[in-house]
Amino acid sequence: MNENQIPHIPVLFNEVIDTFKDLKEGYIIDCTLGYGGHSEGILESNSNIKLICNDQDDEALAFSKKRLEKYKDRVIFNKGNFKDVIDSFKDKNIVGILADIGVSSLQLDKNDRGFGFDGDTLDMRMDQNQHLSANEVVNNYSQNQLEDIFRNYGEVKEYKKVASLIVQNRPFTSSKELAQFLSKNMYKGKLHPATLPFQGIRIEVNNELGVLEELFDKIESANFRGTTVAIISFHSLEDRIVKNYFKKWTQKCICPPQVMRCTCGNNHQKGKVITKKPIIPTPQEIKQNPRSRSSKMRIFKFDS
Ligand SMILES: C[S@@+](CC[C@H](N)C(=O)[O-])C[C@H]1O[C@@H](n2cnc3c(N)ncnc32)[C@H](O)[C@@H]1O
């Protein structure tokens, strides 16, 4: 790849642009800048908007700083985990929040990052400065810990077998070695036998579900008014978190379920869910970019 080639195709691009195109003056926080596709589209389509562009990946930030150079007066770049970005910028006029969670194509395709089946490291860290990596998880976690990860984060049916095979045959030195090992020893269905175990390891390494919940907690406590929140997720574990928070924010009554009469004032609804069903890619988008196939976008708007 040459340095100007864009390594990631943004998913649901037109749908994201439509979501934010009519917003009045203010800032949108792009929690997951990645390679800047969504950010560039938003800057191009809505001149009222300034962006706070956040990512925890140094390579992604360096690339997107160059890509968005011509908009530099309208962009603040921030390196960090998205669980912290709301607190850092909540005093600005935040009219929108976008999170396109998961890994970028560059992370998946670059062998030294160790996310893909051909990786020559066992890394999988989105933030290259963090301590925990896939090497620690695969080679040092106990069999019980591995079972939990494969069951809870990978939804692997044969989670016990995968954990036990890994423990008996480790150490592994690269994701390629681990993927080939799983391919040889596990049943081959529609998915590559390493797909779900890798998902589990990646979620553990980056605490992906924990930080998503923290992001929602931060958004909730910031008491935004009129802000549009759009979240793109890539698997059911993430989508469930998104759905549950949006549902919680529409509830008028927050009394515990066991009370006989409402005493909370019945006025706690924070806004409305804009997408009764999630927005998913068209067959044409999936054909052009197969990695978009599992994406789902849900949108919530806080009351003004
Ligand atoms: C799917 S890509 C985003 C692509 C981007 N929308 C584009 O148009 O190029 C996801 C990005 O989110 C980043 N990311 C994932 N989880 C994160 C987190 N908890 N905090 C900050 N960045 C995160 C990854 O490093 C990756 O660059």
The ligand as an SDF file (V2000), in Angstrom:
LIG
                    3D

 27 29  0  0  0  0  0  0  0  0999 V2000
  -14.1560    0.7010   11.8030 C   0  0  0  0  0  0  0  0  0  0  0  0
  -12.8190    1.7770   12.0850 S   0  0  0  0  0  0  0  0  0  0  0  0
  -13.4620    3.3830   11.7980 C   0  0  0  0  0  0  0  0  0  0  0  0
  -13.4210    3.7950   10.3600 C   0  0  0  0  0  0  0  0  0  0  0  0
  -13.7980    5.2310   10.1030 C   0  0  0  0  0  0  0  0  0  0  0  0
  -15.1790    5.4940   10.4200 N   0  0  0  0  0  0  0  0  0  0  0  0
  -13.4870    5.6150    8.6630 C   0  0  0  0  0  0  0  0  0  0  0  0
  -14.3790    6.1370    7.9800 O   0  0  0  0  0  0  0  0  0  0  0  0
  -12.3400    5.4160    8.2280 O   0  0  0  0  0  0  0  0  0  0  0  0
  -12.7310    1.7390   13.8060 C   0  0  0  0  0  0  0  0  0  0  0  0
  -11.6720    2.6240   14.3890 C   0  0  0  0  0  0  0  0  0  0  0  0
  -12.0480    2.8260   15.7360 O   0  0  0  0  0  0  0  0  0  0  0  0
  -10.9170    2.7670   16.5400 C   0  0  0  0  0  0  0  0  0  0  0  0
  -11.3970    2.3530   17.8600 N   0  0  0  0  0  0  0  0  0  0  0  0
  -12.0350    1.2020   18.1810 C   0  0  0  0  0  0  0  0  0  0  0  0
  -12.3210    1.1840   19.4910 N   0  0  0  0  0  0  0  0  0  0  0  0
  -11.8770    2.3600   20.0020 C   0  0  0  0  0  0  0  0  0  0  0  0
  -11.8880    2.9350   21.2990 C   0  0  0  0  0  0  0  0  0  0  0  0
  -12.4000    2.2770   22.3360 N   0  0  0  0  0  0  0  0  0  0  0  0
  -11.3640    4.1690   21.4660 N   0  0  0  0  0  0  0  0  0  0  0  0
  -10.8260    4.8380   20.4080 C   0  0  0  0  0  0  0  0  0  0  0  0
  -10.7680    4.3390   19.1610 N   0  0  0  0  0  0  0  0  0  0  0  0
  -11.2850    3.1150   18.9540 C   0  0  0  0  0  0  0  0  0  0  0  0
   -9.9980    1.7770   15.8830 C   0  0  0  0  0  0  0  0  0  0  0  0
   -8.6550    2.0410   16.2460 O   0  0  0  0  0  0  0  0  0  0  0  0
  -10.2780    2.0410   14.4010 C   0  0  0  0  0  0  0  0  0  0  0  0
   -9.3600    2.9540   13.8650 O   0  0  0  0  0  0  0  0  0  0  0  0
  1  2  1  0
  2  3  1  0
  2 10  1  0
  3  4  1  0
  4  5  1  0
  5  6  1  0
  5  7  1  0
  7  8  2  0
  7  9  1  0
 10 11  1  0
 11 12  1  0
 11 26  1  0
 12 13  1  0
 13 14  1  0
 13 24  1  0
 14 15  1  0
 14 23  1  0
 15 16  2  0
 16 17  1  0
 17 18  1  0
 17 23  2  0
 18 19  1  0
 18 20  2  0
 20 21  1  0
 21 22  2  0
 22 23  1  0
 24 25  1  0
 24 26  1  0
 26 27  1  0
M  CHG  2   2   1   9  -1
M  END
$$$$
